[in-house]
Amino acid sequence: MNRIELENRVWLLANNEEKNELLDLGLTSKVRYVKRVLELGKVYAHV
């Protein structure tokens, strides 16, 4: 799985609550969201 596929998968798996929290933090772009997820080591087990 390449980086783009991984980013898309992580974004799709994020629930609305997580996305809303991120929007509150100003992380409005998918790329920034994915970068944040990976930095936190919060990569979903099924990705």
PyMOL Python script that loads the backbone (N, CA, C, O; Angstrom):
from pymol import cmd

cmd.read_pdbstr("""\
ATOM      1  N   MET A   1       0.847  -1.185   0.000  1.00  0.00           N
ATOM      2  CA  MET A   1       0.000   0.000   0.000  1.00  0.00           C
ATOM      3  C   MET A   1       0.890   1.244   0.000  1.00  0.00           C
ATOM      4  O   MET A   1       1.752   1.401   0.864  1.00  0.00           O
ATOM      5  N   ASN A   2       0.674   2.111  -0.964  1.00  0.00           N
ATOM      6  CA  ASN A   2       1.516   3.310  -1.012  1.00  0.00           C
ATOM      7  C   ASN A   2       0.989   4.394  -0.073  1.00  0.00           C
ATOM      8  O   ASN A   2      -0.058   4.227   0.552  1.00  0.00           O
ATOM      9  N   ARG A   3       1.699   5.475   0.018  1.00  0.00           N
ATOM     10  CA  ARG A   3       1.369   6.542   0.970  1.00  0.00           C
ATOM     11  C   ARG A   3      -0.013   7.142   0.720  1.00  0.00           C
ATOM     12  O   ARG A   3      -0.768   7.386   1.660  1.00  0.00           O
ATOM     13  N   ILE A   4      -0.339   7.378  -0.552  1.00  0.00           N
ATOM     14  CA  ILE A   4      -1.641   7.974  -0.880  1.00  0.00           C
ATOM     15  C   ILE A   4      -2.771   7.039  -0.467  1.00  0.00           C
ATOM     16  O   ILE A   4      -3.770   7.482   0.100  1.00  0.00           O
ATOM     17  N   GLU A   5      -2.618   5.750  -0.749  1.00  0.00           N
ATOM     18  CA  GLU A   5      -3.641   4.778  -0.356  1.00  0.00           C
ATOM     19  C   GLU A   5      -3.802   4.744   1.159  1.00  0.00           C
ATOM     20  O   GLU A   5      -4.917   4.667   1.673  1.00  0.00           O
ATOM     21  N   LEU A   6      -2.684   4.802   1.861  1.00  0.00           N
ATOM     22  CA  LEU A   6      -2.720   4.789   3.322  1.00  0.00           C
ATOM     23  C   LEU A   6      -3.432   6.032   3.846  1.00  0.00           C
ATOM     24  O   LEU A   6      -4.262   5.939   4.751  1.00  0.00           O
ATOM     25  N   GLU A   7      -3.110   7.192   3.283  1.00  0.00           N
ATOM     26  CA  GLU A   7      -3.758   8.437   3.702  1.00  0.00           C
ATOM     27  C   GLU A   7      -5.265   8.370   3.483  1.00  0.00           C
ATOM     28  O   GLU A   7      -6.044   8.758   4.353  1.00  0.00           O
ATOM     29  N   ASN A   8      -5.665   7.880   2.323  1.00  0.00           N
ATOM     30  CA  ASN A   8      -7.091   7.789   2.014  1.00  0.00           C
ATOM     31  C   ASN A   8      -7.799   6.828   2.959  1.00  0.00           C
ATOM     32  O   ASN A   8      -8.917   7.087   3.403  1.00  0.00           O
ATOM     33  N   ARG A   9      -7.146   5.733   3.257  1.00  0.00           N
ATOM     34  CA  ARG A   9      -7.732   4.722   4.145  1.00  0.00           C
ATOM     35  C   ARG A   9      -7.892   5.272   5.564  1.00  0.00           C
ATOM     36  O   ARG A   9      -8.937   5.097   6.190  1.00  0.00           O
ATOM     37  N   VAL A  10      -6.861   5.931   6.058  1.00  0.00           N
ATOM     38  CA  VAL A  10      -6.923   6.512   7.405  1.00  0.00           C
ATOM     39  C   VAL A  10      -8.045   7.543   7.472  1.00  0.00           C
ATOM     40  O   VAL A  10      -8.807   7.581   8.439  1.00  0.00           O
ATOM     41  N   TRP A  11      -8.142   8.376   6.443  1.00  0.00           N
ATOM     42  CA  TRP A  11      -9.170   9.415   6.415  1.00  0.00           C
ATOM     43  C   TRP A  11     -10.568   8.802   6.398  1.00  0.00           C
ATOM     44  O   TRP A  11     -11.455   9.257   7.120  1.00  0.00           O
ATOM     45  N   LEU A  12     -10.765   7.781   5.584  1.00  0.00           N
ATOM     46  CA  LEU A  12     -12.079   7.146   5.487  1.00  0.00           C
ATOM     47  C   LEU A  12     -12.474   6.455   6.784  1.00  0.00           C
ATOM     48  O   LEU A  12     -13.655   6.391   7.125  1.00  0.00           O
ATOM     49  N   LEU A  13     -11.491   5.941   7.501  1.00  0.00           N
ATOM     50  CA  LEU A  13     -11.775   5.220   8.733  1.00  0.00           C
ATOM     51  C   LEU A  13     -12.019   6.142   9.923  1.00  0.00           C
ATOM     52  O   LEU A  13     -12.547   5.713  10.949  1.00  0.00           O
ATOM     53  N   ALA A  14     -11.642   7.384   9.785  1.00  0.00           N
ATOM     54  CA  ALA A  14     -11.870   8.334  10.880  1.00  0.00           C
ATOM     55  C   ALA A  14     -13.370   8.570  11.015  1.00  0.00           C
ATOM     56  O   ALA A  14     -14.069   8.755  10.019  1.00  0.00           O
ATOM     57  N   ASN A  15     -13.847   8.561  12.228  1.00  0.00           N
ATOM     58  CA  ASN A  15     -15.280   8.815  12.390  1.00  0.00           C
ATOM     59  C   ASN A  15     -15.550  10.315  12.409  1.00  0.00           C
ATOM     60  O   ASN A  15     -14.629  11.125  12.514  1.00  0.00           O
ATOM     61  N   ASN A  16     -16.817  10.667  12.306  1.00  0.00           N
ATOM     62  CA  ASN A  16     -17.182  12.085  12.233  1.00  0.00           C
ATOM     63  C   ASN A  16     -16.755  12.857  13.467  1.00  0.00           C
ATOM     64  O   ASN A  16     -16.367  14.021  13.369  1.00  0.00           O
ATOM     65  N   GLU A  17     -16.821  12.225  14.616  1.00  0.00           N
ATOM     66  CA  GLU A  17     -16.424  12.895  15.854  1.00  0.00           C
ATOM     67  C   GLU A  17     -14.955  13.297  15.787  1.00  0.00           C
ATOM     68  O   GLU A  17     -14.590  14.414  16.154  1.00  0.00           O
ATOM     69  N   GLU A  18     -14.123  12.381  15.319  1.00  0.00           N
ATOM     70  CA  GLU A  18     -12.691  12.679  15.179  1.00  0.00           C
ATOM     71  C   GLU A  18     -12.475  13.817  14.190  1.00  0.00           C
ATOM     72  O   GLU A  18     -11.682  14.725  14.441  1.00  0.00           O
ATOM     73  N   LYS A  19     -13.179  13.765  13.072  1.00  0.00           N
ATOM     74  CA  LYS A  19     -13.015  14.807  12.059  1.00  0.00           C
ATOM     75  C   LYS A  19     -13.454  16.164  12.606  1.00  0.00           C
ATOM     76  O   LYS A  19     -12.815  17.181  12.336  1.00  0.00           O
ATOM     77  N   ASN A  20     -14.541  16.178  13.372  1.00  0.00           N
ATOM     78  CA  ASN A  20     -15.010  17.439  13.952  1.00  0.00           C
ATOM     79  C   ASN A  20     -14.004  17.993  14.943  1.00  0.00           C
ATOM     80  O   ASN A  20     -13.774  19.201  14.982  1.00  0.00           O
ATOM     81  N   GLU A  21     -13.403  17.128  15.740  1.00  0.00           N
ATOM     82  CA  GLU A  21     -12.374  17.567  16.682  1.00  0.00           C
ATOM     83  C   GLU A  21     -11.214  18.195  15.923  1.00  0.00           C
ATOM     84  O   GLU A  21     -10.683  19.231  16.325  1.00  0.00           O
ATOM     85  N   LEU A  22     -10.831  17.562  14.829  1.00  0.00           N
ATOM     86  CA  LEU A  22      -9.713  18.067  14.039  1.00  0.00           C
ATOM     87  C   LEU A  22     -10.052  19.405  13.407  1.00  0.00           C
ATOM     88  O   LEU A  22      -9.204  20.294  13.332  1.00  0.00           O
ATOM     89  N   LEU A  23     -11.296  19.552  12.951  1.00  0.00           N
ATOM     90  CA  LEU A  23     -11.695  20.831  12.372  1.00  0.00           C
ATOM     91  C   LEU A  23     -11.626  21.916  13.438  1.00  0.00           C
ATOM     92  O   LEU A  23     -11.244  23.051  13.154  1.00  0.00           O
ATOM     93  N   ASP A  24     -11.998  21.562  14.670  1.00  0.00           N
ATOM     94  CA  ASP A  24     -11.906  22.518  15.774  1.00  0.00           C
ATOM     95  C   ASP A  24     -10.455  22.935  16.009  1.00  0.00           C
ATOM     96  O   ASP A  24     -10.180  24.068  16.404  1.00  0.00           O
ATOM     97  N   LEU A  25      -9.542  22.014  15.761  1.00  0.00           N
ATOM     98  CA  LEU A  25      -8.120  22.300  15.944  1.00  0.00           C
ATOM     99  C   LEU A  25      -7.516  23.017  14.740  1.00  0.00           C
ATOM    100  O   LEU A  25      -6.350  23.411  14.762  1.00  0.00           O
ATOM    101  N   GLY A  26      -8.315  23.179  13.697  1.00  0.00           N
ATOM    102  CA  GLY A  26      -7.841  23.859  12.504  1.00  0.00           C
ATOM    103  C   GLY A  26      -7.171  22.928  11.504  1.00  0.00           C
ATOM    104  O   GLY A  26      -6.557  23.378  10.536  1.00  0.00           O
ATOM    105  N   LEU A  27      -7.294  21.626  11.745  1.00  0.00           N
ATOM    106  CA  LEU A  27      -6.704  20.667  10.802  1.00  0.00           C
ATOM    107  C   LEU A  27      -7.750  20.340   9.743  1.00  0.00           C
ATOM    108  O   LEU A  27      -8.424  19.312   9.807  1.00  0.00           O
ATOM    109  N   THR A  28      -7.868  21.226   8.781  1.00  0.00           N
ATOM    110  CA  THR A  28      -8.960  21.111   7.823  1.00  0.00           C
ATOM    111  C   THR A  28      -8.634  20.239   6.623  1.00  0.00           C
ATOM    112  O   THR A  28      -9.538  19.824   5.898  1.00  0.00           O
ATOM    113  N   SER A  29      -7.378  19.962   6.405  1.00  0.00           N
ATOM    114  CA  SER A  29      -7.043  19.172   5.228  1.00  0.00           C
ATOM    115  C   SER A  29      -6.785  17.717   5.582  1.00  0.00           C
ATOM    116  O   SER A  29      -6.306  17.398   6.670  1.00  0.00           O
ATOM    117  N   LYS A  30      -7.107  16.861   4.658  1.00  0.00           N
ATOM    118  CA  LYS A  30      -6.901  15.425   4.851  1.00  0.00           C
ATOM    119  C   LYS A  30      -5.440  15.114   5.110  1.00  0.00           C
ATOM    120  O   LYS A  30      -5.119  14.314   5.988  1.00  0.00           O
ATOM    121  N   VAL A  31      -4.562  15.734   4.359  1.00  0.00           N
ATOM    122  CA  VAL A  31      -3.135  15.446   4.510  1.00  0.00           C
ATOM    123  C   VAL A  31      -2.651  15.796   5.910  1.00  0.00           C
ATOM    124  O   VAL A  31      -1.896  15.041   6.523  1.00  0.00           O
ATOM    125  N   ARG A  32      -3.087  16.941   6.409  1.00  0.00           N
ATOM    126  CA  ARG A  32      -2.672  17.329   7.760  1.00  0.00           C
ATOM    127  C   ARG A  32      -3.256  16.388   8.804  1.00  0.00           C
ATOM    128  O   ARG A  32      -2.601  16.067   9.795  1.00  0.00           O
ATOM    129  N   TYR A  33      -4.491  15.947   8.578  1.00  0.00           N
ATOM    130  CA  TYR A  33      -5.110  14.990   9.501  1.00  0.00           C
ATOM    131  C   TYR A  33      -4.299  13.702   9.547  1.00  0.00           C
ATOM    132  O   TYR A  33      -3.963  13.199  10.619  1.00  0.00           O
ATOM    133  N   VAL A  34      -3.993  13.181   8.369  1.00  0.00           N
ATOM    134  CA  VAL A  34      -3.257  11.918   8.288  1.00  0.00           C
ATOM    135  C   VAL A  34      -1.883  12.060   8.930  1.00  0.00           C
ATOM    136  O   VAL A  34      -1.437  11.173   9.657  1.00  0.00           O
ATOM    137  N   LYS A  35      -1.223  13.161   8.665  1.00  0.00           N
ATOM    138  CA  LYS A  35       0.095  13.398   9.253  1.00  0.00           C
ATOM    139  C   LYS A  35      -0.001  13.381  10.774  1.00  0.00           C
ATOM    140  O   LYS A  35       0.847  12.802  11.452  1.00  0.00           O
ATOM    141  N   ARG A  36      -1.025  14.013  11.294  1.00  0.00           N
ATOM    142  CA  ARG A  36      -1.241  14.063  12.741  1.00  0.00           C
ATOM    143  C   ARG A  36      -1.496  12.659  13.295  1.00  0.00           C
ATOM    144  O   ARG A  36      -0.942  12.281  14.328  1.00  0.00           O
ATOM    145  N   VAL A  37      -2.328  11.901  12.609  1.00  0.00           N
ATOM    146  CA  VAL A  37      -2.630  10.531  13.044  1.00  0.00           C
ATOM    147  C   VAL A  37      -1.351   9.713  13.111  1.00  0.00           C
ATOM    148  O   VAL A  37      -1.098   9.015  14.093  1.00  0.00           O
ATOM    149  N   LEU A  38      -0.547   9.805  12.060  1.00  0.00           N
ATOM    150  CA  LEU A  38       0.681   9.015  12.015  1.00  0.00           C
ATOM    151  C   LEU A  38       1.667   9.473  13.079  1.00  0.00           C
ATOM    152  O   LEU A  38       2.370   8.650  13.666  1.00  0.00           O
ATOM    153  N   GLU A  39       1.727  10.774  13.335  1.00  0.00           N
ATOM    154  CA  GLU A  39       2.622  11.295  14.371  1.00  0.00           C
ATOM    155  C   GLU A  39       2.228  10.753  15.739  1.00  0.00           C
ATOM    156  O   GLU A  39       3.087  10.455  16.569  1.00  0.00           O
ATOM    157  N   LEU A  40       0.945  10.630  15.964  1.00  0.00           N
ATOM    158  CA  LEU A  40       0.453  10.152  17.257  1.00  0.00           C
ATOM    159  C   LEU A  40       0.550   8.633  17.383  1.00  0.00           C
ATOM    160  O   LEU A  40       0.314   8.067  18.451  1.00  0.00           O
ATOM    161  N   GLY A  41       0.901   7.987  16.276  1.00  0.00           N
ATOM    162  CA  GLY A  41       0.983   6.536  16.302  1.00  0.00           C
ATOM    163  C   GLY A  41      -0.394   5.906  16.404  1.00  0.00           C
ATOM    164  O   GLY A  41      -0.540   4.750  16.802  1.00  0.00           O
ATOM    165  N   LYS A  42      -1.405   6.688  16.036  1.00  0.00           N
ATOM    166  CA  LYS A  42      -2.786   6.210  16.137  1.00  0.00           C
ATOM    167  C   LYS A  42      -3.218   5.639  14.788  1.00  0.00           C
ATOM    168  O   LYS A  42      -4.227   6.055  14.219  1.00  0.00           O
ATOM    169  N   VAL A  43      -2.456   4.699  14.296  1.00  0.00           N
ATOM    170  CA  VAL A  43      -2.781   4.079  13.020  1.00  0.00           C
ATOM    171  C   VAL A  43      -3.696   2.900  13.313  1.00  0.00           C
ATOM    172  O   VAL A  43      -3.381   2.039  14.134  1.00  0.00           O
ATOM    173  N   TYR A  44      -4.804   2.877  12.647  1.00  0.00           N
ATOM    174  CA  TYR A  44      -5.784   1.822  12.887  1.00  0.00           C
ATOM    175  C   TYR A  44      -5.206   0.442  12.583  1.00  0.00           C
ATOM    176  O   TYR A  44      -4.472   0.262  11.611  1.00  0.00           O
ATOM    177  N   ALA A  45      -5.541  -0.503  13.408  1.00  0.00           N
ATOM    178  CA  ALA A  45      -4.999  -1.853  13.294  1.00  0.00           C
ATOM    179  C   ALA A  45      -5.322  -2.488  11.945  1.00  0.00           C
ATOM    180  O   ALA A  45      -4.537  -3.287  11.433  1.00  0.00           O
ATOM    181  N   HIS A  46      -6.455  -2.144  11.373  1.00  0.00           N
ATOM    182  CA  HIS A  46      -6.859  -2.773  10.114  1.00  0.00           C
ATOM    183  C   HIS A  46      -6.447  -1.983   8.883  1.00  0.00           C
ATOM    184  O   HIS A  46      -6.922  -2.267   7.784  1.00  0.00           O
ATOM    185  N   VAL A  47      -5.583  -1.009   9.043  1.00  0.00           N
ATOM    186  CA  VAL A  47      -5.069  -0.266   7.874  1.00  0.00           C
ATOM    187  C   VAL A  47      -3.933  -1.086   7.287  1.00  0.00           C
ATOM    188  O   VAL A  47      -3.329  -0.683   6.294  1.00  0.00           O
TER     189      VAL A  47
END
""", "prot")
cmd.dss("prot")
cmd.show_as("cartoon", "prot")
cmd.util.cbc("prot")
cmd.orient("prot")
